[in-house]
Amino acid sequence: MSVLPSGEQWTIRAGEYAGTVVSVGGGLRGLAYGGREVLVGYAEDEAAHAGIGQHLFPWPNRITDGKYTFEGVDQQLPLSEPTRANAIHGLTRWANWERIDDGLDESLVEVAYRLHGQPGYPHQLDLALTYRLDADTGLTVTASAKNVGTSAAPYGYGTHPYLTVGRQLDECELEFRAEQWLEVTPDRLTPVALRPVAGSEFDFGTARKIGGLEIDNAFTGLPGSWVVTLTDPGSGNRAVLSGDTGWLQLYTGSAIGRVGLAVEPMTCPPDSFVTGEDLVVLAPGDEHSTTFAVSV
């Protein structure tokens, strides 16, 4: 019996919305509304690529050189982005998650994974993802973690969905609000400094076309409940992602031909294990959760 590259497939439906949750990484293989893609997906016989629909536990983005010190102990993570010598996007993207709901509600899928200690991250976390579709409001995803180990654990979360309206990003309009963007080095994308968004090329407080602008940066100074909207000015089709995190990464998707905009809620910025900036520290028994939503 052959096994699909993304593992088990679980369909989720409500009204005109339909999507597919997979066991590999607990990821989202696609989401559509009325047959139109709202999130970029990938085929059943493919593995996830370019981060499509993946969840990033226990850190989002990058850790330079994979090195950090926590509670006086130096740690070295595997360099999962070898071309830039970084540890990228956590430890659970390729793990096999288990479905834990009863499967009776076609609008709901819940999956879970126990992350055990390993070189560079000697901690135990119980992780869970809840996907719920609503015919009117779209998809809501809640990501949670509980420290089930005996020592405090550094923690962050991010996710990697790509909004799409069915045309090249250059022709689409983008709108979102943030106060600061994070400058990074061009070679390794290592953090340099926060810069003001107002008046910069990244100022999309009023909707405007993306054009040829390349974005692969984190943003902060977000509204408490922020919203990113991608619009096709020709058809009026929209794809909307909202979240509650203090950080947001936008990526104009050169790795997938600029057909989607990665909108990545993040609880902390790149290198937070190194700097401690907005890092969550989970004491034994502590829990953390965050929610994002996708709609049209």
Salt bridges, closest charged atoms under 4 A:
ASP65 OD1 - ARG188 NH2 2.64
GLU81 OE1 - ARG62 NE 2.84
GLU81 OE2 - ARG84 NH1 2.87
ASP101 OD1 - ARG99 NE 2.73
ASP105 OD2 - ARG132 NH1 3.56
ASP126 OD1 - ARG114 NE 2.65
ASP170 OD1 - ARG258 NE 3.15
GLU171 OE1 - ARG167 NE 2.87
GLU175 OE2 - ARG177 NH1 3.49
GLU183 OE1 - ARG195 NH2 2.75
GLU214 OE1 - ARG258 NH1 3.70
ASP232 OD1 - ARG167 NH1 2.53
GLU264 OE2 - HIS160 NE2 3.32
